[in-house]
Amino acid sequence: MDCERAGQLMSLRLDNEISPAEVRALEAHLGTCAECRQVWELMQEMSALFAEARMVQPPEDFTERLLERLTTQWMEQRTTRWPLGALLLLLGGAIITLLVVTPFIGTAGVLVGLLREPDPVRQGLEVLPGLVSVGEALLRAMWLILSAVMQLISLPLLVVYLWLILTLTTAWLLVLHAARPSTDGLAGNR
């Protein structure tokens, strides 16, 4: 028998849930393994301490008092955090709205520019990765909002959430600015 199996049998023996054959096998192992024998003696001592310990009963109204205190604390936390959480979620929603609207404005400009190009299909394929990244960023932002709404949010998480949204918005605006077709070249063609 290996030591791992002996450890399992020791726990079962303390609960009187092993067969006589398993008791004999365990005793044989304990006779040859000093380490397991030491563990067995400690387990027996701990079991005896627990058996001797007197169980203390809580007061009769303990459950009601505990539930009342927990409910009160939960309501206090909820009412003190609610205005800040609502404000930050509103700000996040406004930023998400900007994230949703801005790509369409930028995309419309890019599409108009594509129509004026000699090879709009090739140009469209070049713009496609940017559009995919917009969709990906929007899905991530929506997931963040959904996660925030579905959980009770702590202040540090809200701050990180707001920072992430602001960072995504800034990055997206930089991408749009860099991808915007030059109006100088279009004016010369007229």
N, CA, C and O atoms as a DFTB+ gen file, in Angstrom:
760 C
 N C O
     1  1       0.859      -1.178       0.000
     2  2       0.000       0.000       0.000
     3  2       0.903       1.237       0.000
     4  3       1.920       1.275       0.692
     5  1       0.516       2.247      -0.786
     6  2       1.294       3.478      -0.792
     7  2       0.758       4.446       0.271
     8  3      -0.327       4.248       0.817
     9  1       1.538       5.493       0.553
    10  2       1.197       6.435       1.617
    11  2      -0.067       7.233       1.303
    12  3      -0.825       7.574       2.211
    13  1      -0.298       7.531       0.027
    14  2      -1.503       8.279      -0.339
    15  2      -2.757       7.486      -0.004
    16  3      -3.704       8.026       0.568
    17  1      -2.763       6.214      -0.357
    18  2      -3.921       5.355      -0.040
    19  2      -4.061       5.183       1.470
    20  3      -5.175       5.120       1.989
    21  1      -2.937       5.107       2.173
    22  2      -2.981       4.982       3.633
    23  2      -3.622       6.218       4.245
    24  3      -4.401       6.112       5.193
    25  1      -3.294       7.408       3.699
    26  2      -3.900       8.641       4.198
    27  2      -5.410       8.642       4.019
    28  3      -6.144       9.101       4.894
    29  1      -5.875       8.129       2.883
    30  2      -7.320       8.044       2.641
    31  2      -7.970       7.092       3.642
    32  3      -9.031       7.380       4.195
    33  1      -7.317       5.957       3.865
    34  2      -7.872       4.971       4.797
    35  2      -7.859       5.482       6.242
    36  3      -8.739       5.131       7.028
    37  1      -6.866       6.307       6.596
    38  2      -6.824       6.863       7.954
    39  2      -8.058       7.724       8.206
    40  3      -8.694       7.615       9.254
    41  1      -8.390       8.573       7.251
    42  2      -9.576       9.428       7.406
    43  2     -10.838       8.580       7.512
    44  3     -11.709       8.851       8.338
    45  1     -10.929       7.554       6.672
    46  2     -12.104       6.684       6.715
    47  2     -12.176       5.901       8.021
    48  3     -13.267       5.669       8.542
    49  1     -11.032       5.496       8.554
    50  2     -11.022       4.733       9.813
    51  2     -11.479       5.613      10.969
    52  3     -12.196       5.143      11.852
    53  1     -11.080       6.876      10.979
    54  2     -11.547       7.777      12.038
    55  2     -13.064       7.883      12.033
    56  3     -13.681       8.068      13.082
    57  1     -13.664       7.765      10.857
    58  2     -15.121       7.836      10.734
    59  2     -15.780       6.461      10.800
    60  3     -16.994       6.342      10.632
    61  1     -14.976       5.419      11.045
    62  2     -15.480       4.030      11.098
    63  2     -16.187       3.637       9.811
    64  3     -17.271       3.054       9.839
    65  1     -15.560       3.965       8.676
    66  2     -16.180       3.666       7.389
    67  2     -15.304       2.779       6.510
    68  3     -15.375       2.875       5.284
    69  1     -14.472       1.907       7.113
    70  2     -13.664       0.990       6.301
    71  2     -13.914      -0.436       6.751
    72  3     -14.345      -0.691       7.876
    73  1     -13.639      -1.333       5.865
    74  2     -13.888      -2.754       6.125
    75  2     -12.769      -3.322       7.013
    76  3     -11.705      -2.715       7.138
    77  1     -13.011      -4.483       7.624
    78  2     -11.962      -5.121       8.433
    79  2     -10.697      -5.423       7.620
    80  3      -9.590      -5.335       8.151
    81  1     -10.847      -5.773       6.356
    82  2      -9.676      -6.063       5.521
    83  2      -8.857      -4.791       5.311
    84  3      -7.627      -4.832       5.322
    85  1      -9.548      -3.649       5.116
    86  2      -8.834      -2.389       4.951
    87  2      -8.147      -1.963       6.243
    88  3      -7.066      -1.376       6.210
    89  1      -8.787      -2.265       7.404
    90  2      -8.155      -1.967       8.693
    91  2      -6.856      -2.746       8.819
    92  3      -5.841      -2.192       9.240
    93  1      -6.876      -4.018       8.462
    94  2      -5.662      -4.844       8.559
    95  2      -4.576      -4.329       7.621
    96  3      -3.404      -4.276       7.992
    97  1      -4.969      -3.947       6.397
    98  2      -3.987      -3.433       5.439
    99  2      -3.389      -2.116       5.948
   100  3      -2.188      -1.886       5.812
   101  1      -4.218      -1.262       6.526
   102  2      -3.726       0.008       7.060
   103  2      -2.780      -0.235       8.223
   104  3      -1.721       0.387       8.301
   105  1      -3.149      -1.134       9.129
   106  2      -2.284      -1.424      10.281
   107  2      -0.952      -2.012       9.830
   108  3       0.088      -1.724      10.422
   109  1      -0.980      -2.837       8.782
   110  2       0.263      -3.399       8.262
   111  2       1.146      -2.289       7.708
   112  3       2.358      -2.290       7.921
   113  1       0.540      -1.343       6.998
   114  2       1.318      -0.227       6.444
   115  2       1.880       0.641       7.577
   116  3       3.041       1.047       7.536
   117  1       1.052       0.921       8.581
   118  2       1.507       1.752       9.701
   119  2       2.638       1.074      10.470
   120  3       3.472       1.752      11.071
   121  1       2.671      -0.252      10.455
   122  2       3.756      -0.984      11.114
   123  2       5.087      -0.828      10.407
   124  3       6.139      -0.998      11.025
   125  1       5.061      -0.508       9.123
   126  2       6.313      -0.401       8.361
   127  2       6.670       1.036       7.975
   128  3       7.807       1.292       7.578
   129  1       5.734       1.977       8.082
   130  2       5.984       3.352       7.627
   131  2       5.906       4.316       8.817
   132  3       4.824       4.592       9.334
   133  1       7.060       4.819       9.238
   134  2       7.132       5.710      10.403
   135  2       6.427       7.041      10.128
   136  3       5.795       7.607      11.021
   137  1       6.535       7.533       8.906
   138  2       5.924       8.820       8.575
   139  2       4.399       8.739       8.661
   140  3       3.760       9.616       9.242
   141  1       3.825       7.700       8.091
   142  2       2.369       7.526       8.150
   143  2       1.915       7.262       9.585
   144  3       0.841       7.707       9.991
   145  1       2.728       6.545      10.345
   146  2       2.385       6.262      11.737
   147  2       2.314       7.578      12.527
   148  3       1.431       7.755      13.367
   149  1       3.252       8.497      12.249
   150  2       3.248       9.795      12.924
   151  2       2.010      10.595      12.531
   152  3       1.381      11.222      13.383
   153  1       1.662      10.578      11.261
   154  2       0.455      11.271      10.798
   155  2      -0.779      10.662      11.461
   156  3      -1.678      11.389      11.883
   157  1      -0.827       9.347      11.553
   158  2      -1.973       8.655      12.155
   159  2      -2.136       9.049      13.626
   160  3      -3.252       9.284      14.089
   161  1      -1.024       9.120      14.354
   162  2      -1.090       9.511      15.772
   163  2      -1.604      10.945      15.921
   164  3      -2.402      11.225      16.815
   165  1      -1.149      11.859      15.045
   166  2      -1.631      13.246      15.090
   167  2      -3.119      13.323      14.757
   168  3      -3.868      14.078      15.376
   169  1      -3.535      12.530      13.769
   170  2      -4.955      12.525      13.393
   171  2      -5.817      12.022      14.543
   172  3      -6.901      12.552      14.788
   173  1      -5.338      10.993      15.255
   174  2      -6.094      10.463      16.391
   175  2      -6.180      11.493      17.524
   176  3      -7.229      11.639      18.151
   177  1      -5.083      12.204      17.784
   178  2      -5.092      13.244      18.819
   179  2      -6.084      14.351      18.467
   180  3      -6.852      14.795      19.320
   181  1      -6.067      14.792      17.211
   182  2      -6.994      15.846      16.787
   183  2      -8.432      15.369      16.880
   184  3      -9.307      16.119      17.314
   185  1      -8.684      14.150      16.486
   186  2     -10.031      13.597      16.550
   187  2     -10.511      13.540      17.995
   188  3     -11.674      13.825      18.280
   189  1      -9.606      13.169      18.914
   190  2      -9.971      13.110      20.338
   191  2     -10.287      14.514      20.872
   192  3     -11.223      14.685      21.653
   193  1      -9.505      15.516      20.450
   194  2      -9.771      16.889      20.887
   195  2     -11.140      17.356      20.418
   196  3     -11.882      17.979      21.178
   197  1     -11.474      17.060      19.177
   198  2     -12.782      17.458      18.655
   199  2     -13.906      16.709      19.369
   200  3     -14.972      17.273      19.616
   201  1     -13.670      15.452      19.697
   202  2     -14.699      14.664      20.366
   203  2     -14.950      15.185      21.782
   204  3     -16.079      15.141      22.270
   205  1     -13.891      15.681      22.445
   206  2     -14.025      16.183      23.810
   207  2     -14.594      17.602      23.859
   208  3     -15.142      18.012      24.882
   209  1     -14.471      18.337      22.787
   210  2     -14.907      19.739      22.781
   211  2     -16.420      19.830      22.931
   212  3     -17.173      19.056      22.341
   213  1     -16.844      20.807      23.746
   214  2     -18.266      21.020      23.966
   215  2     -18.790      21.938      22.863
   216  3     -18.185      22.968      22.565
   217  1     -19.895      21.567      22.272
   218  2     -20.516      22.376      21.230
   219  2     -21.279      23.523      21.885
   220  3     -22.108      23.299      22.767
   221  1     -21.003      24.730      21.458
   222  2     -21.675      25.904      21.994
   223  2     -22.812      26.270      21.054
   224  3     -22.615      26.413      19.847
   225  1     -23.966      26.416      21.604
   226  2     -25.135      26.769      20.814
   227  2     -25.262      28.287      20.736
   228  3     -25.092      28.965      21.749
   229  1     -25.555      28.830      19.570
   230  2     -25.765      30.283      19.467
   231  2     -27.099      30.651      20.122
   232  3     -27.958      29.790      20.313
   233  1     -27.270      31.934      20.465
   234  2     -28.566      32.361      21.019
   235  2     -29.694      32.065      20.035
   236  3     -29.466      31.942      18.831
   237  1     -30.890      31.954      20.553
   238  2     -32.029      31.575      19.713
   239  2     -32.298      32.579      18.597
   240  3     -32.703      32.190      17.501
   241  1     -32.080      33.857      18.860
   242  2     -32.374      34.876      17.848
   243  2     -31.139      35.218      17.003
   244  3     -31.128      36.234      16.308
   245  1     -30.121      34.389      17.061
   246  2     -28.874      34.658      16.343
   247  2     -29.095      34.800      14.835
   248  3     -28.601      35.747      14.223
   249  1     -29.824      33.876      14.244
   250  2     -30.044      33.888      12.797
   251  2     -30.782      35.151      12.369
   252  3     -30.397      35.789      11.389
   253  1     -31.829      35.515      13.087
   254  2     -32.606      36.701      12.733
   255  2     -31.747      37.963      12.860
   256  3     -31.773      38.830      11.987
   257  1     -30.977      38.057      13.968
   258  2     -30.126      39.250      14.161
   259  2     -29.052      39.344      13.082
   260  3     -28.771      40.428      12.569
   261  1     -28.451      38.200      12.739
   262  2     -27.415      38.193      11.720
   263  2     -27.978      38.616      10.364
   264  3     -27.386      39.455       9.684
   265  1     -29.099      38.051       9.972
   266  2     -29.720      38.416       8.698
   267  2     -30.099      39.889       8.671
   268  3     -29.943      40.549       7.644
   269  1     -30.593      40.412       9.787
   270  2     -30.963      41.823       9.853
   271  2     -29.730      42.712       9.690
   272  3     -29.766      43.697       8.951
   273  1     -28.641      42.367      10.377
   274  2     -27.413      43.160      10.257
   275  2     -26.851      43.106       8.837
   276  3     -26.435      44.128       8.291
   277  1     -26.839      41.914       8.244
   278  2     -26.325      41.781       6.881
   279  2     -27.168      42.577       5.893
   280  3     -26.633      43.234       5.000
   281  1     -28.478      42.517       6.054
   282  2     -29.369      43.251       5.161
   283  2     -29.167      44.759       5.320
   284  3     -29.128      45.492       4.332
   285  1     -29.042      45.210       6.553
   286  2     -28.824      46.635       6.810
   287  2     -27.516      47.096       6.200
   288  3     -27.474      48.128       5.531
   289  1     -26.455      46.350       6.422
   290  2     -25.151      46.717       5.857
   291  2     -25.198      46.718       4.330
   292  3     -24.645      47.612       3.690
   293  1     -25.847      45.734       3.760
   294  2     -25.930      45.646       2.307
   295  2     -26.677      46.843       1.741
   296  3     -26.263      47.419       0.735
   297  1     -27.787      47.221       2.389
   298  2     -28.575      48.357       1.912
   299  2     -27.791      49.661       2.063
   300  3     -27.849      50.522       1.185
   301  1     -27.055      49.815       3.174
   302  2     -26.255      51.029       3.364
   303  2     -25.182      51.137       2.289
   304  3     -24.981      52.206       1.713
   305  1     -24.502      50.045       2.023
   306  2     -23.469      50.055       0.994
   307  2     -24.074      50.356      -0.368
   308  3     -23.500      51.098      -1.166
   309  1     -25.206      49.790      -0.618
   310  2     -25.832      49.969      -1.920
   311  2     -26.284      51.407      -2.118
   312  3     -26.114      51.961      -3.204
   313  1     -26.858      52.025      -1.082
   314  2     -27.345      53.389      -1.238
   315  2     -26.202      54.390      -1.289
   316  3     -26.335      55.434      -1.928
   317  1     -25.078      54.101      -0.630
   318  2     -23.967      55.056      -0.681
   319  2     -23.182      54.915      -1.978
   320  3     -22.605      55.896      -2.449
   321  1     -23.144      53.753      -2.554
   322  2     -22.399      53.559      -3.799
   323  2     -23.234      53.825      -5.035
   324  3     -22.681      54.051      -6.111
   325  1     -24.537      53.805      -4.910
   326  2     -25.396      53.898      -6.082
   327  2     -25.176      55.177      -6.885
   328  3     -25.007      55.081      -8.101
   329  1     -25.168      56.381      -6.277
   330  2     -25.020      57.590      -7.103
   331  2     -23.710      57.618      -7.888
   332  3     -23.698      57.967      -9.068
   333  1     -22.620      57.253      -7.240
   334  2     -21.334      57.251      -7.939
   335  2     -21.333      56.208      -9.054
   336  3     -20.870      56.478     -10.163
   337  1     -21.847      55.027      -8.761
   338  2     -21.912      53.986      -9.787
   339  2     -22.777      54.395     -10.960
   340  3     -22.429      54.144     -12.114
   341  1     -23.912      55.027     -10.667
   342  2     -24.793      55.475     -11.748
   343  2     -24.114      56.542     -12.585
   344  3     -24.218      56.537     -13.811
   345  1     -23.413      57.465     -11.919
   346  2     -22.724      58.526     -12.646
   347  2     -21.639      57.946     -13.552
   348  3     -21.523      58.333     -14.715
   349  1     -20.854      57.025     -13.019
   350  2     -19.794      56.431     -13.827
   351  2     -20.351      55.575     -14.962
   352  3     -19.792      55.563     -16.059
   353  1     -21.441      54.865     -14.711
   354  2     -22.062      54.090     -15.798
   355  2     -22.658      55.014     -16.853
   356  3     -22.602      54.708     -18.044
   357  1     -23.227      56.137     -16.431
   358  2     -23.751      57.098     -17.388
   359  2     -22.627      57.673     -18.239
   360  3     -22.760      57.798     -19.456
   361  1     -21.523      58.021     -17.591
   362  2     -20.374      58.531     -18.329
   363  2     -19.833      57.463     -19.284
   364  3     -19.494      57.763     -20.429
   365  1     -19.754      56.231     -18.814
   366  2     -19.309      55.134     -19.679
   367  2     -20.257      54.937     -20.852
   368  3     -19.818      54.683     -21.974
   369  1     -21.557      55.054     -20.596
   370  2     -22.536      54.928     -21.676
   371  2     -22.387      56.029     -22.710
   372  3     -22.528      55.790     -23.910
   373  1     -22.098      57.249     -22.234
   374  2     -21.880      58.357     -23.171
   375  2     -20.643      58.103     -24.026
   376  3     -20.636      58.379     -25.225
   377  1     -19.613      57.581     -23.403
   378  2     -18.386      57.277     -24.149
   379  2     -18.652      56.167     -25.154
   380  3     -18.170      56.227     -26.286
   381  1     -19.408      55.159     -24.755
   382  2     -19.750      54.069     -25.674
   383  2     -20.564      54.620     -26.837
   384  3     -20.361      54.215     -27.982
   385  1     -21.481      55.539     -26.556
   386  2     -22.253      56.151     -27.633
   387  2     -21.318      56.840     -28.620
   388  3     -21.490      56.720     -29.833
   389  1     -20.331      57.559     -28.099
   390  2     -19.349      58.179     -28.981
   391  2     -18.594      57.127     -29.787
   392  3     -18.321      57.306     -30.974
   393  1     -18.264      56.025     -29.114
   394  2     -17.561      54.954     -29.819
   395  2     -18.413      54.359     -30.933
   396  3     -17.897      53.979     -31.984
   397  1     -19.711      54.283     -30.699
   398  2     -20.596      53.698     -31.702
   399  2     -20.839      54.668     -32.849
   400  3     -20.810      54.271     -34.014
   401  1     -21.078      55.936     -32.531
   402  2     -21.422      56.915     -33.560
   403  2     -20.199      57.321     -34.379
   404  3     -20.280      57.424     -35.603
   405  1     -19.069      57.550     -33.715
   406  2     -17.874      58.038     -34.400
   407  2     -17.421      57.128     -35.541
   408  3     -17.095      57.632     -36.615
   409  1     -17.388      55.820     -35.352
   410  2     -16.959      54.981     -36.479
   411  2     -17.860      55.111     -37.700
   412  3     -17.381      55.047     -38.832
   413  1     -19.159      55.292     -37.481
   414  2     -20.047      55.425     -38.621
   415  2     -19.795      56.732     -39.368
   416  3     -19.856      56.783     -40.597
   417  1     -19.514      57.779     -38.609
   418  2     -19.196      59.056     -39.253
   419  2     -17.896      58.914     -40.034
   420  3     -17.803      59.307     -41.197
   421  1     -16.883      58.337     -39.360
   422  2     -15.608      58.135     -40.035
   423  2     -15.723      57.177     -41.200
   424  3     -15.094      57.379     -42.238
   425  1     -16.522      56.134     -41.037
   426  2     -16.700      55.148     -42.101
   427  2     -17.404      55.755     -43.296
   428  3     -17.071      55.445     -44.440
   429  1     -18.374      56.615     -43.042
   430  2     -19.076      57.259     -44.155
   431  2     -18.098      58.083     -44.979
   432  3     -18.153      58.067     -46.209
   433  1     -17.194      58.810     -44.302
   434  2     -16.198      59.589     -45.024
   435  2     -15.266      58.703     -45.817
   436  3     -14.908      59.024     -46.951
   437  1     -14.873      57.589     -45.226
   438  2     -13.979      56.656     -45.920
   439  2     -14.695      56.043     -47.122
   440  3     -14.097      55.900     -48.189
   441  1     -15.964      55.680     -46.959
   442  2     -16.716      55.080     -48.070
   443  2     -16.904      56.070     -49.218
   444  3     -16.806      55.692     -50.386
   445  1     -17.172      57.332     -48.893
   446  2     -17.294      58.346     -49.948
   447  2     -15.957      58.478     -50.668
   448  3     -15.905      58.577     -51.894
   449  1     -14.868      58.479     -49.883
   450  2     -13.543      58.547     -50.492
   451  2     -13.262      57.334     -51.362
   452  3     -12.616      57.456     -52.402
   453  1     -13.741      56.161     -50.948
   454  2     -13.535      54.936     -51.732
   455  2     -14.238      55.012     -53.083
   456  3     -13.712      54.552     -54.096
   457  1     -15.430      55.597     -53.083
   458  2     -16.177      55.690     -54.330
   459  2     -15.480      56.577     -55.349
   460  3     -15.699      56.435     -56.552
   461  1     -14.650      57.482     -54.879
   462  2     -13.935      58.384     -55.783
   463  2     -12.607      57.794     -56.250
   464  3     -11.952      58.351     -57.132
   465  1     -12.215      56.681     -55.668
   466  2     -10.945      56.034     -56.036
   467  2     -11.110      55.281     -57.348
   468  3     -12.214      54.848     -57.679
   469  1     -10.019      55.121     -58.102
   470  2     -10.098      54.363     -59.349
   471  2     -10.374      52.873     -59.100
   472  3     -11.010      52.231     -59.936
   473  1      -9.922      52.315     -57.997
   474  2     -10.123      50.896     -57.690
   475  2     -10.740      50.776     -56.291
   476  3     -10.029      50.510     -55.322
   477  1     -12.080      50.973     -56.181
   478  2     -12.707      50.994     -54.855
   479  2     -12.669      49.643     -54.135
   480  3     -12.665      49.612     -52.904
   481  1     -12.642      48.532     -54.868
   482  2     -12.616      47.215     -54.226
   483  2     -11.304      47.025     -53.472
   484  3     -11.297      46.588     -52.321
   485  1     -10.193      47.359     -54.131
   486  2      -8.889      47.214     -53.484
   487  2      -8.808      48.122     -52.259
   488  3      -8.327      47.709     -51.204
   489  1      -9.274      49.340     -52.403
   490  2      -9.260      50.281     -51.286
   491  2     -10.163      49.777     -50.151
   492  3      -9.820      49.902     -48.975
   493  1     -11.311      49.213     -50.514
   494  2     -12.221      48.674     -49.510
   495  2     -11.592      47.543     -48.713
   496  3     -11.775      47.450     -47.500
   497  1     -10.845      46.678     -49.409
   498  2     -10.169      45.577     -48.725
   499  2      -9.085      46.092     -47.790
   500  3      -8.790      45.465     -46.772
   501  1      -8.491      47.228     -48.129
   502  2      -7.486      47.811     -47.244
   503  2      -8.131      48.406     -45.990
   504  3      -7.508      48.428     -44.928
   505  1      -9.356      48.880     -46.102
   506  2     -10.059      49.494     -44.982
   507  2     -10.704      48.433     -44.083
   508  3     -10.953      48.691     -42.905
   509  1     -10.972      47.255     -44.625
   510  2     -11.683      46.201     -43.899
   511  2     -11.062      45.852     -42.544
   512  3     -11.807      45.739     -41.571
   513  1      -9.739      45.673     -42.421
   514  2      -9.185      45.363     -41.087
   515  2      -9.501      46.440     -40.055
   516  3      -9.739      46.130     -38.887
   517  1      -9.507      47.700     -40.475
   518  2      -9.859      48.782     -39.559
   519  2     -11.294      48.671     -39.086
   520  3     -11.589      48.906     -37.914
   521  1     -12.204      48.307     -40.015
   522  2     -13.607      48.145     -39.634
   523  2     -13.796      46.966     -38.690
   524  3     -14.607      47.025     -37.766
   525  1     -13.046      45.902     -38.926
   526  2     -13.120      44.736     -38.037
   527  2     -12.636      45.121     -36.646
   528  3     -13.228      44.715     -35.646
   529  1     -11.559      45.904     -36.579
   530  2     -11.062      46.314     -35.266
   531  2     -12.053      47.225     -34.561
   532  3     -12.141      47.206     -33.333
   533  1     -12.801      48.024     -35.317
   534  2     -13.842      48.861     -34.713
   535  2     -14.899      47.964     -34.081
   536  3     -15.292      48.169     -32.933
   537  1     -15.351      46.978     -34.828
   538  2     -16.354      46.062     -34.295
   539  2     -15.860      45.339     -33.061
   540  3     -16.600      45.161     -32.094
   541  1     -14.604      44.922     -33.100
   542  2     -14.026      44.221     -31.955
   543  2     -13.973      45.134     -30.732
   544  3     -14.313      44.712     -29.626
   545  1     -13.547      46.383     -30.926
   546  2     -13.480      47.332     -29.810
   547  2     -14.873      47.608     -29.254
   548  3     -15.049      47.716     -28.040
   549  1     -15.856      47.722     -30.131
   550  2     -17.220      47.960     -29.673
   551  2     -17.750      46.777     -28.881
   552  3     -18.405      46.962     -27.855
   553  1     -17.478      45.573     -29.340
   554  2     -17.926      44.387     -28.597
   555  2     -17.264      44.309     -27.229
   556  3     -17.914      43.963     -26.243
   557  1     -15.977      44.629     -27.164
   558  2     -15.296      44.628     -25.864
   559  2     -15.899      45.672     -24.935
   560  3     -16.122      45.406     -23.754
   561  1     -16.159      46.846     -25.464
   562  2     -16.743      47.906     -24.647
   563  2     -18.136      47.510     -24.160
   564  3     -18.480      47.740     -23.000
   565  1     -18.935      46.913     -25.046
   566  2     -20.269      46.469     -24.639
   567  2     -20.175      45.376     -23.576
   568  3     -20.985      45.334     -22.650
   569  1     -19.187      44.495     -23.713
   570  2     -19.003      43.446     -22.710
   571  2     -18.647      44.061     -21.364
   572  3     -19.127      43.602     -20.328
   573  1     -17.815      45.091     -21.368
   574  2     -17.470      45.762     -20.119
   575  2     -18.696      46.380     -19.465
   576  3     -18.877      46.277     -18.252
   577  1     -19.524      47.012     -20.256
   578  2     -20.736      47.620     -19.700
   579  2     -21.658      46.541     -19.154
   580  3     -22.203      46.686     -18.060
   581  1     -21.836      45.475     -19.895
   582  2     -22.694      44.387     -19.442
   583  2     -22.163      43.798     -18.140
   584  3     -22.932      43.524     -17.220
   585  1     -20.862      43.606     -18.064
   586  2     -20.262      43.078     -16.839
   587  2     -20.486      44.032     -15.674
   588  3     -20.776      43.601     -14.558
   589  1     -20.353      45.322     -15.937
   590  2     -20.533      46.309     -14.873
   591  2     -21.968      46.325     -14.372
   592  3     -22.211      46.449     -13.172
   593  1     -22.905      46.201     -15.281
   594  2     -24.306      46.235     -14.885
   595  2     -24.699      44.961     -14.146
   596  3     -25.507      45.007     -13.218
   597  1     -24.140      43.838     -14.544
   598  2     -24.542      42.555     -13.977
   599  2     -23.941      42.287     -12.596
   600  3     -24.382      41.367     -11.907
   601  1     -22.972      43.048     -12.191
   602  2     -22.330      42.800     -10.904
   603  2     -22.468      44.012     -10.013
   604  3     -22.721      45.122     -10.482
   605  1     -22.301      43.792      -8.738
   606  2     -22.225      44.891      -7.799
   607  2     -20.803      45.401      -7.894
   608  3     -19.856      44.684      -7.570
   609  1     -20.652      46.635      -8.336
   610  2     -19.340      47.130      -8.724
   611  2     -18.707      47.897      -7.575
   612  3     -19.362      48.701      -6.912
   613  1     -17.435      47.641      -7.350
   614  2     -16.695      48.402      -6.358
   615  2     -16.085      49.629      -7.025
   616  3     -15.953      49.673      -8.249
   617  1     -15.720      50.609      -6.235
   618  2     -15.168      51.853      -6.760
   619  2     -13.902      51.625      -7.573
   620  3     -13.794      52.187      -8.663
   621  1     -12.929      50.829      -7.108
   622  2     -11.722      50.632      -7.929
   623  2     -12.038      50.037      -9.301
   624  3     -11.420      50.415     -10.296
   625  1     -12.990      49.115      -9.360
   626  2     -13.351      48.513     -10.636
   627  2     -13.989      49.552     -11.558
   628  3     -13.745      49.547     -12.765
   629  1     -14.795      50.433     -10.997
   630  2     -15.402      51.479     -11.810
   631  2     -14.350      52.439     -12.358
   632  3     -14.442      52.881     -13.503
   633  1     -13.351      52.759     -11.537
   634  2     -12.295      53.664     -11.993
   635  2     -11.513      53.013     -13.131
   636  3     -11.218      53.661     -14.135
   637  1     -11.179      51.733     -12.973
   638  2     -10.461      51.020     -14.036
   639  2     -11.319      50.942     -15.294
   640  3     -10.817      51.122     -16.403
   641  1     -12.596      50.679     -15.124
   642  2     -13.525      50.618     -16.247
   643  2     -13.561      51.950     -16.993
   644  3     -13.475      51.981     -18.221
   645  1     -13.688      53.057     -16.243
   646  2     -13.725      54.375     -16.858
   647  2     -12.416      54.674     -17.580
   648  3     -12.422      55.205     -18.691
   649  1     -11.304      54.336     -16.953
   650  2      -9.998      54.557     -17.576
   651  2      -9.889      53.759     -18.881
   652  3      -9.403      54.275     -19.888
   653  1     -10.336      52.514     -18.858
   654  2     -10.266      51.673     -20.047
   655  2     -11.125      52.241     -21.172
   656  3     -10.699      52.269     -22.327
   657  1     -12.316      52.688     -20.843
   658  2     -13.195      53.271     -21.853
   659  2     -12.564      54.536     -22.443
   660  3     -12.577      54.731     -23.658
   661  1     -12.015      55.387     -21.583
   662  2     -11.369      56.608     -22.079
   663  2     -10.170      56.272     -22.962
   664  3      -9.943      56.924     -23.981
   665  1      -9.406      55.258     -22.572
   666  2      -8.254      54.840     -23.365
   667  2      -8.698      54.314     -24.727
   668  3      -8.110      54.659     -25.751
   669  1      -9.737      53.477     -24.737
   670  2     -10.255      52.954     -26.007
   671  2     -10.776      54.082     -26.896
   672  3     -10.544      54.085     -28.105
   673  1     -11.475      55.033     -26.295
   674  2     -12.002      56.149     -27.074
   675  2     -10.872      56.958     -27.679
   676  3     -10.909      57.302     -28.861
   677  1      -9.866      57.264     -26.870
   678  2      -8.722      58.036     -27.367
   679  2      -8.009      57.288     -28.488
   680  3      -7.676      57.869     -29.521
   681  1      -7.778      56.002     -28.275
   682  2      -7.089      55.209     -29.302
   683  2      -7.903      55.180     -30.593
   684  3      -7.351      55.305     -31.686
   685  1      -9.216      55.016     -30.458
   686  2     -10.052      54.941     -31.650
   687  2     -10.063      56.271     -32.389
   688  3     -10.011      56.297     -33.618
   689  1     -10.130      57.375     -31.651
   690  2     -10.108      58.684     -32.307
   691  2      -8.779      58.912     -33.024
   692  3      -8.751      59.512     -34.098
   693  1      -7.684      58.441     -32.443
   694  2      -6.385      58.548     -33.108
   695  2      -6.364      57.717     -34.391
   696  3      -5.824      58.154     -35.407
   697  1      -6.947      56.528     -34.343
   698  2      -7.003      55.674     -35.533
   699  2      -7.846      56.343     -36.614
   700  3      -7.466      56.351     -37.785
   701  1      -8.980      56.899     -36.227
   702  2      -9.836      57.577     -37.200
   703  2      -9.128      58.772     -37.823
   704  3      -9.209      58.998     -39.031
   705  1      -8.441      59.525     -36.992
   706  2      -7.734      60.701     -37.502
   707  2      -6.647      60.285     -38.493
   708  3      -6.470      60.927     -39.528
   709  1      -5.923      59.215     -38.177
   710  2      -4.856      58.750     -39.065
   711  2      -5.413      58.151     -40.353
   712  3      -4.766      58.240     -41.396
   713  1      -6.604      57.539     -40.305
   714  2      -7.169      56.872     -41.482
   715  2      -8.012      57.808     -42.338
   716  3      -8.425      57.434     -43.436
   717  1      -8.271      59.016     -41.853
   718  2      -9.126      59.936     -42.596
   719  2      -8.456      60.313     -43.913
   720  3      -7.286      60.695     -43.922
   721  1      -9.190      60.210     -45.035
   722  2      -8.600      60.588     -46.319
   723  2      -8.346      62.094     -46.357
   724  3      -9.095      62.883     -45.782
   725  1      -7.312      62.455     -47.021
   726  2      -6.946      63.867     -47.110
   727  2      -7.954      64.597     -47.993
   728  3      -8.279      64.132     -49.086
   729  1      -8.448      65.737     -47.521
   730  2      -9.397      66.529     -48.318
   731  2      -8.664      67.421     -49.316
   732  3      -9.274      67.929     -50.257
   733  1      -7.350      67.617     -49.116
   734  2      -6.585      68.444     -50.047
   735  2      -6.561      67.826     -51.436
   736  3      -6.742      68.528     -52.431
   737  1      -6.341      66.525     -51.510
   738  2      -6.267      65.850     -52.800
   739  2      -7.609      65.839     -53.505
   740  3      -7.669      65.903     -54.733
   741  1      -8.708      65.757     -52.723
   742  2     -10.032      65.735     -53.330
   743  2     -10.407      67.095     -53.883
   744  3     -11.092      67.179     -54.902
   745  1      -9.971      68.162     -53.230
   746  2     -10.312      69.506     -53.688
   747  2      -9.613      69.800     -55.012
   748  3     -10.158      70.511     -55.855
   749  1      -8.412      69.259     -55.199
   750  2      -7.684      69.513     -56.450
   751  2      -8.314      68.819     -57.623
   752  3      -8.101      69.250     -58.756
   753  1      -9.099      67.738     -57.416
   754  2      -9.713      66.981     -58.496
   755  2     -10.964      67.639     -59.033
   756  3     -11.419      67.292     -60.123
   757  1     -11.528      68.573     -58.304
   758  2     -12.801      69.169     -58.724
   759  2     -12.655      70.134     -59.821
   760  3     -13.645      70.711     -60.272
